[in-house]
Amino acid sequence: MRIAKWGNSLPVRLPVAVTEARRKVRMNSEEVMAATAAIRALCETPIALTAAIHDEAVRISQRHKYHMQDGQVIESVKLATFRGL
């Protein structure tokens, strides 16, 4: 499953998934809550977005011309990998 690949970047990607589910797929609130519960069950405990992660994400996104959310995902995955999660 693709979402599981991103593991601890859940705080970054879950709001995007909820927005897309509501807007494009036209899921109602109960369907969205069931889907997010399933995603949470499959993923590890998320890492909180700290100021340090945000600052490094800004540097990554500027250095490599990525979108900010992508920089946050990259930094979160780096941190999760380093911690051995």
C-alpha positions in Angstrom: 0.0 0.0 0.0 1.5 3.3 -1.0 0.5 5.3 2.1 2.3 2.8 4.3 5.5 3.6 2.3 5.5 7.1 3.8 5.0 5.8 7.4 5.6 8.6 9.8 4.8 11.4 7.3 1.1 10.8 8.2 0.6 14.3 9.7 1.7 15.8 6.4 -0.3 13.6 4.0 -3.4 12.8 5.9 -5.0 16.3 5.6 -4.3 16.1 1.9 -6.0 12.7 1.7 -9.0 14.0 3.6 -9.4 17.1 1.4 -9.2 15.0 -1.8 -11.7 12.4 -0.4 -14.2 15.1 0.5 -13.7 17.2 -2.7 -12.9 14.8 -5.5 -14.4 11.5 -4.4 -17.2 13.2 -2.6 -17.1 11.0 0.5 -19.3 12.0 3.4 -17.9 12.6 6.9 -18.5 9.1 8.1 -16.7 7.6 5.1 -13.8 9.9 5.6 -13.5 9.0 9.3 -13.6 5.3 8.5 -10.9 5.7 5.8 -8.6 7.7 8.1 -9.1 5.2 10.9 -8.0 2.4 8.5 -4.9 4.5 7.4 -4.0 5.1 11.0 -4.2 1.4 11.8 -1.8 0.6 9.0 0.8 3.3 9.8 3.2 3.8 12.7 2.7 6.5 15.3 3.3 9.8 13.5 6.2 12.1 14.3 5.0 15.6 15.4 6.0 18.4 13.0 8.5 20.4 15.1 10.1 23.8 14.3 13.3 21.9 13.5 11.6 19.6 11.0 9.9 22.7 9.5 13.1 24.6 9.2 14.9 21.7 7.5 11.9 21.2 5.2 12.2 24.8 4.1 15.9 24.3 3.3 15.2 21.1 1.4 12.4 22.6 -0.6 14.5 25.7 -1.5 17.6 23.7 -2.3 15.9 21.1 -4.5 13.0 23.2 -5.7 10.4 20.9 -4.1 7.0 21.9 -2.8 7.0 22.6 1.0 4.9 19.6 1.8 7.4 17.4 -0.1 10.2 18.9 2.0 8.3 18.0 5.1 7.8 14.4 4.0 11.5 14.0 3.1 12.6 15.4 6.5 10.0 13.3 8.4 11.1 10.2 6.6 14.8 11.0 7.3 14.0 11.5 11.0 12.0 8.3 11.2 14.7 6.3 9.4 17.4 7.7 11.7 15.3 6.8 14.8 15.0 3.3 13.5 11.2 3.4 13.2 
